[in-house]
């Protein structure tokens, strides 16, 4: 089933709140929600009275959370601002005016009663970063009742994680469309003191999409506490499959995989277990390793250009279309030519992997993976 977006689920639930009979009709769609998210979404729109008795929080959940998030975290990717600590920037009167009149892409809510607008403004300007201020905090606690209880630091860290990290790593730190599952991360699992996690947060990860974050030491420790709590929670989900385990990809024969690597697979023509692949199984594991084995991302292509004079220029392919070819030479200088005036050849390492797709058998992939996993 095609995975629906979170805002689609929330919108469907909003409709369902006005017409309960719709719930049965959309149930198959709701089954596409993230694990653990559906109970929270249902609780947000169907159980706010139990989750949060503050009228401002209840109104926020009904009218604002769909865009600004259950925890007021916003959505930078969609240019929707965070409302966390908005009281440090705006007064309650200013917030109420924005709710009434709208601002930019935000529509006006002129039909809301003044009393309800004032309640939203008062709650937003008083609410701080603690997840207990969230209108779904009670629902989250109920949904997580079977999991280990989080400390106060982990709860605060959870709010910070939603604001800064959840867009990539998922709201439960169990992986998103881009970021890996941090409850399975070797670095996170082995970093009891949090020093390694802190380094990654503050410095980012070169060569990846993980940026550096300018967070205080206290905020970093709260996020670390949240990650450790998520590891315990994930471990408590016995019998529930959360993805592909490393052991699922260890079913092949190492010797046959090595023979395929050096023989019919042709892998040894470009790769060396003691050269470019040395230690690859220490840097990647499980599904991440298999994905790189089958289709390596960001693999650089080499281009050789032969000029009219016969001179050859070789470098990393930087640009190519129907009319122009561009490369960066070993000194870092960029060159480009009109393709009608030169001859060129491109060596694309990814192409060899793509050509194997139609040749692989299941046994080939399992065996090759078993061998690659020995290259520590």
N, C-alpha and C positions, 0 to 999 in steps of 0.2 A: 504494500500500500504506500502511496506517495505520502511523504511526511509533511504535515501541514505546519505552517508557521505559528509561533506562539500568539501573535496578535489575532490570527484567524480563530484560534481556539477561544480567546477571551471574548471576541466579538460574538461568536456563536453562543457562548454562555450568557452574554448580556441579553441576547434575544430570548434565550431560554428562560431567563428570569421573568420576562414579561409573558411568556407563553410556555408553561411547563411541559405541555404536550410535545414541544419541539425536541425535548431532551432525547426521547426515544428515537426520533428520526436522525439526530446527529450523533448518536452513540458510536457508530463505526468510525466517524471522523475523530471523535475524542480519543479513541483508542490509539491514535497516532501520536498522542502527547508524549513528552519525555517521562521516564519513570519517576514517579513521585510528584509530578507537576499537576496532574489532573486533580488529585484531592485538594491541593492548595487552591487551584483555580475555582473549583466548585465551592470550596469553603469561602473564598473571597466574595463570590456573588450570591451564595445561598445561605451562608452562616455567619455574616458579619456581626450579628447581634451577640453571638457567642464568642467570636474571635476578638472583638474590640467594642467596648461599650461607649467609647468617646464618639459623640455624634459627628465631629469633624472628621475623624478617621473613617467612620462609616461612609460619609459623603464622598471622601477622597476615593475610597475603594470603588464606589459606584460610578463616579464621574471622571476621575483623573488617572487612576492606576492603569487603565488600558494603554495610555501613552507614556506616562512618567514612571511606570513600574510599581510593583507591589511594595517595594522598599524605597520608593522615591528616587531610585538610582538613575533614572533617565535612560536615554539611548543615544550616545554620542554618534553612532554610525548613522542614525536617522536625524541628527541635529535636534534631538529632544533633550532639553537640559535636565540635569539632576536637581532635585528639590531638597536634597539633604542640606541641613543647616541654612536653608533659605532665609531664616530669621536673622542671620548675621548680615544680610545684604538688604532685605526689604522689611518694612513694617507690616503689620497685619492689615492696615488700611490700604497699603500699596498692593498687597497680594489680592485683597478683595476687589480692588479696582481692575486688576488684570483679569481676574475670574469673570467679572461682570462684562468687561469690554473686549477681552481677548488681546492678543499681542502677536504680531508676525503671523506665523502659521497656526497659532492657537486660536480656535474659534471662540466667540463670546458665549457665555452661559447666562445670558440676560433673563432667561425664564426661571432660573433658580431663585427660590425665596431668599430675601436678604438674610434671614436668620441662618439659613444653611450655608450661604457664602461666607458669612462672618465666622461660622464654626470651622469651615475648611481653613480659612485664613489664620484663625487663632491656633488651630492644631499644627499647621505647617510651620508657623513661625516659632512654635515652642518645641516641636519634635526635633530630637537630636539624632546622632548616628546610631544609637542603640537599636537593635532589631526589635526590642520590645515596643518601640514606638510605631512599628509597622502595623497596618490594619489586618495583616494576615499572620502576625506573629503567633496568635493563639492557634490558628489553623495549622501553621507549620509545626508547632509543638505537638498538636494532636496527631498529625500525619507521621511524626517522628517518634511517637511514644514507645515504639518497640525498639528504638535505637538508643545507644548510650547517650545519656544526658550531656549537653554541652555546657562548658564553663561560661562564665560571664565574658571572659576574654574571647572565647570562641564565637560567642554570639555577636559581639562587636566586630570581630574579624570577618564573620559571615556577611555583615552589611558592607564592609569595605571590599570584600571579595566580589559581591554582586555589582558594586559600583565600578570596580577596576578590572576584574579578571573574568567575570562570568561570560562576557560576550564571546570569548575564545574557548575557555575551559569548561563551560556549562555551569549552571546555577548550583549544582551539587559537586563541582570539581571533578566530575566523572567524564569529562571530555566534551568537546563541542565540534563544530564543523571544521575548525582549524586547530585548536589547541588540544594537546593530549590529555588523557585521563590522569589526573594528578594523584588519584588514590592507588594507581598502579605504578607510578613513577618510581624508578629505582632510587633516584636522588632523594625524593620526598620520603620514601619508605625507610631509608637508612640514615636519615638526618634527624636524629633524636633531639639534638641541641638546637636545630634550626639555623645553624651557621651557613650551610650551603644554600638553603632556601632564601635566606636573607641576601646572600650575594647575588643570586639570580634576580630577585626582585629589584635590587638597587642598581645592578649593572646590565640587566637584560642578557640576552643570548646572541652573540655575534653569529651571523649567517642564518638566523631564524627570524620569525615575526614577533619574537618576544622582546618588547621594549623595556627600557629602564624606567622605574617609577620613583618619583621623588616623595617617598613616604617617610614619616618619622620612625624612629626606632620602636616606639610604642605601637604604632599602627602596624608595622611589620610583624611584631611579635603576636599581635592579635590575629593577623592573617595566618601565621604559622600555627597558632592554637586551633584555628578553624580547620586547617588542612589536616592536622593530626586527629581532630575530632571526626572529620569525614572519613579518614582511613579506618577508624574504629567502627563507624557506622556502616561502611561498605563491607567490612569483615563480618558484621553481624547479619548480613543478608544471605544467609546460607540457603543454598538451593535455588538462588535466583541468578540467572545468567545475565551478566552486564556487558558482555562483549566476547572477543576472541582471546582466550588465555594463551600464554606462551606454550603451554603443554599441548594445546590443540595443533600446533605447528611443528611438533617434534615426532612425527610419525614416519619419516622417511629413513632411507638407508644411507649412512654417511659414505661408505665406500662406493656405492653406485652413484651418489651425487658427485663425488670427486672425479669419477671416471667420466661423467657427463660434462663436468666443468672443463676437463682437459681434452675431451674428445669431441663427440658429435655436437655438443652445445656450442662449442667454439668460444667459450668464455675466456679461456686463457690467452686468446689472441689479443685481448685488450686489457685484461686484469691479471693481477698477481696476488696470491695469498700472502706473500711476504712484502708486497709493495703497496699499491693503492688500497687493497682490501685488508691489510694488516690491522687487526683490532676492530674490524667493523662490527663484530658481534658484541663488543664491549660498548660501542657507541649507540647501537640500536638493538632492539629485541622484538620478538613477537611479530605482530602484524606490521609494525613500522618497518622492521627489517625486510619482511617479505615484499612490502610495497616498493621499497627502494631496489630490491633485487629484480622485480618484474618491470618496473618503470621508474628509473631514477629521475627525480625532479631536479631542475636547475643544472642539469648536465651541460657543460659548455661545448659548443661545436667549434671546430677549427676550420678556417677557410684559408685557401692559398690562391692568391690572385697573380695571374701572369700578365704583365704589362706588354704593350706593343713592342717595347724594346727587348723583350725576353726576360726582363728582371722579374723575379718572384718575390712577393711579399706575403708572409704568413702571420696569422694572428688569431685571436678569438673573435668569432662572429659576433658583431654588435648590432647589425641592421641588415635586413634583406627584404626587398620587394621586387616587383617586376622590372624596375628600372635602375635600382641602386643596390650596391653591395657595400657594407661597411665593416671594418674590423678594428680591433685594438691590438697594436703590436706589443712585443715583449717589454718595450720601454714605457708602455702606457699611453702612447699617442694614438689618436683616432685617425683613420684614413677612410675615404669613401670614393667610389668610382661609378661612372655610368657603365652599366653592364654591357652596353652595345660596343664599348671600346676596349674591353678586356676579356680574358678568359679566366674562369675561376672554378674551383672545386671545393665542396663543403664536406667535411668529415663529421658526421653527427653520430655520437655514440649511442644516442637514444634509439636511432633507427634499427640498430642490431637487436635491441631488446624487443622492439615492436615486431620485427620479422619473426621472432621466436614464438609469438603468441599463437600463430596458426600451426606451429610444429610441436609445442609442448604437449605431453600427455600428463595426466594427473600424477603419475608416478615420477615423471621427470621433475616436476615442481617440488613435490614432497622430498625427493632425494636431494635435489640441489639445495633446498632450504636446510635440510639436515646437515649438509656439508658446510654451508655458509655459516651456520650457527656455531661451528667449531673454531672459527677464525677470531679468537680472542686476542 
